[in-house]
Amino acid sequence: MRPRNLAAALGVAAALAGCGGPAIERHAGREPGLDLRDYLDGPLTASGIFFDHFGRAALSFTVDMEGSWDGNTGTLEERFTYSDGTTDTRVWTIRFTDTDSFVATAADVVGEATGEQRGDAARMTYRLRVPRGDGEIVVSMEDWLYLQEDGTLINRAKMRKFGLPVGELVVAFRKGEA
């Protein structure tokens, strides 16, 4: 590669590296305040849509959930019903390590998810095993949760494989309806 082209490529790479996603700190002090220990306590329902890598709505679903807490450690049981007739369950164990930071585990999560909350938002990143054909793939997940004034919690989750987008979930949670 010519030195001029190499310099241009490095410049573009450096510029893109500085274009990270939104920072959770930008939400500090925003209302309504979100504390996942409060929001994910008791019965909840949710409905959502999975969008494929082309942005097409590919699969919708509903979720009935029940959360319970013992201090800074909680369990969230999720029961999914998909528009194609399939069902699934996931049980999260969530442990806050300080006021705003937490780790979480579930059977289909590789290692631990890490997360933090500030103001009206929370962010969690993890690697998820997803069934595909007779096997599975592992995708990187980035979940952003935003609490709305009416009490609805909106989740926007981006899925990536090898750094490339493979899908996105948009989910709306409501308290007290499971």
Buried (B, 14 or more C-beta within 10 A) or exposed (E): EEEEEEEEEEEEEEEEEEEEEEEBEEBEEBEEEBBBBEBBBBEBBBBBBBBBBEEEEBBEBBBBBBBEBEEEEBBBBBBBBBEEEEEEEBBBBBBBEEEBEBBBBBEBBEEBBBBBBBBBBBBBBBBBBBEEEEEEEEBBBBBBBBBEEEEEBBBBBBBBBEEEBBBBBBBBBBBEEB
